[in-house]
């Protein structure tokens, strides 16, 4: 999991396969960019960057690698997600408001933090 600024670097890694070249397209994730061996790269424009953190003043990109079953999301029993919408009230000039939101009962959980690594890197 990393920042989209890393695309040019990841593309140059020996053995890299881009997502659209996978033989089974049904197993891809939306944010997935590609793979090298058993590592799947998920990239986002809001990926983690430590600005000016290198000794030369360059940005350091945090590229997180998580092993299978290193974390999970635990859904609470007997509770499902719900979308809440309250329509606007038109009975006076001060009551023209509406609200919209969602709620769910889910807990993220680290199962084995020894299977999660942060590869810190800069752009070449």
JOFENSUL-V773685 format. One record per run of one state. SS is the DSSP state (@ for helix, = for strand, . for the rest). FROM is the first residue (numbers start at 1). LEN is the number of residues. Records with the same first field share a line. If there is no record, write none. Layout:
SS: FROM-LEN, FROM-LEN
This chain:
.: 1-1, 12-5, 22-3, 28-4, 37-2, 45-4, 51-9, 67-4, 76-6, 87-12, 104-2, 111-2, 122-3
=: 2-2, 17-2, 32-5, 39-6, 49-2, 60-7, 71-5, 82-5, 99-5, 106-5, 116-6
@: 4-8, 19-3, 25-3, 113-3
